[in-house]
Amino acid sequence: MSKSKLLPIIICGITGAIGGAVMMPAVQASAVSGPVLGAIYGLLFAIVFSKRAVNSGSGLLWGLSYALLLWLAVVPGAQVIEANFSSTFQSNRDNFPALVGYLLCYGLPLGLVLGSLGAFRNRASLAKFSFSRAIVGGGLAGLIGGLAFHTIPLAAAILIGASFGLLFQRDVL
């Protein structure tokens, strides 16, 4: 395996181990199992998503999705999925802190690290970033979403849409 393919795997393994150490209190993991499982999660993420995370935006989206899947698969496994299908929400409420921990300690850092490495590797092949296109496109998306759902003030919807456009322009706009 070449050095350029091995670097993301090593860095994601280290990032996952750090995330596992930070998350130990939330999931009552031991000093060994938290970082070890985190390193395994990081290695697996790098192996599966290294070609998909071409910039920090796509890396963040893949990382958060990966963390949600991990939570569904790991935190008490079938109980979470069974609770979602049977409408017994007590199990979901009990496991919600672990979901937040998985998203913040695994998904966010792994996605940003792998996406940043991918952006560095793929600098020449990425489309040019347009600040005005991101603001206008994201702002219009936020405006349409705010008008459609009426759940938040319109100015906040436009701001959220514009920030989404800035973060994920190369992935969605």
N, C-alpha and C positions, 0 to 999 in steps of 0.2 A: 504494500500500500504506500502511495506516495506521501510525501511530507505535507502537501497542500490538502490532501483528503484526511489525514490523521489529525491535523491541528484543530478543526472544529469539534471532532469527537473528544479530544482531550480537554479542550476548554469547556465544552458543555458538561463533561463528566465532573469537572471541578466546580462549575456553577451549580450543578444539581446537588453535589455534596454539601456545598455551602447552604443552598436552599433547604436541604434536608435537616441540617444542623439548626437553622433558624426556625424551622417548623416543628421541631421536637416537642415543645410544650403543647402545641395545638392538637397533636394527634397522639400524645402520650407515648412517643417512641423512645427507645433507649438511646444512649450515647453512640452505640454502634449501628443500630438498625436505621436511624434517621439519616445520617450521612451516607451510609452504604446504599440504602434504597434510593436516596437522592442522586447519587452518582450513577446508579443503574438507569434511573429515569432520564438523566441527562444524556448518557451514552445512547440510549434507545432513541431519544428525540433527535440527536445529531445524525444517527444512522438513517432514520426514516425521512427526516425533513430537510436535510442539508441542501438538496437540489431545489426545494420549493421555497425556502426562505432566502429570496434574492435581495431583499433590502429590509430595513428595520420595520417597516409597516407590515409586510407580509410575514416577517418573522414573528411579530407580536400577535397577529391573527392566528397563525399556526400554533404558537406557544399557548395561547389562552384556550384554543380548542383542544389541544393535547392535554392540558391540565384538567379540563372538564371531563374528558374521556378517562383520564387516570382516576379522577375522583369517583366516577361511576363504576369503574372496574375494581378499585381497591377499597374504598371506604365502604363499610362492611359488605362489599360486593353486591350480591343479588338483593339485599335488603333495600338498598336505595332505589334500584330499578323497580323492584316489587312495590315499594311504597308509592312510586310515581304512577304505576298502573292501577293500584287499588285505592287511590285517593286517601291513604292514611298519611297525613302530613307530619305526624309526630316524629317519625324517623328522619324526615327531611330537615325538620327544625333542629333535631339533635346533631345532625351531621353538617349543618350549614357552616360552623366555624372551620371545619376541615376543608370545605369547598373554597372558602375565602383563602385559607392557607395554601391550598394547591394552586389557586390562581396567582396569588402574590409571591409565593416562594418558589414555584416551579415554572408556571406558564409565562409570567411576565419576564423574569430574568433570562430564562432559556430562549424565549422568542427574540428578545432584544439582542442577546449575545450572538445567536446564530444568524439573525438577520443582519446585524452589523458586519459580521464576518463575510456574509454573502454579498453585501453591498460593496465591501472592499474588494472582493474577488471579481465582481461583475461590473466594476465601474464603467468600463468602456461600452458594455452592451445595454446599460440602462437608458431608458428614455430621459430626455432632458426634463428637469423639474421646472415647472412654471408656477410661480407664486400666485400670480393673478388668476390663473386657471383653477388652482386649488381653492382659493378664496371664493371665487364666483360660483364654480361648480358645487362646492360643498355648501355654500350659503343657500343656493337655489334648492339643493336637496333638503337642507334643514327647513327652509320656508315651506316646501311642499309637505314635508313630514309634519311640521307644526300645524299647518292648515288642515291636514287630514285627520290628525289624532286629537287635537285640542287638549293635550295633557299638560303641556308646559307653555309659558309665555312665548310669543312668537320671536321676540328678540333672543331669548335663550336658545330656541330651536335653530335660529340662523347661526348663532355663535357655535353651537355644538356641530352643526353641519360644516361650517367653515373649518373648524379644527379637525374634523374627520377628513375633510378634503386635503388639508395640509399633511396629515399623517399618512394617508393611504392613497395619495393621488396616483401613483404609478400602479396601484393594484386595482382601483375601481373606476377612476375617472378617465 
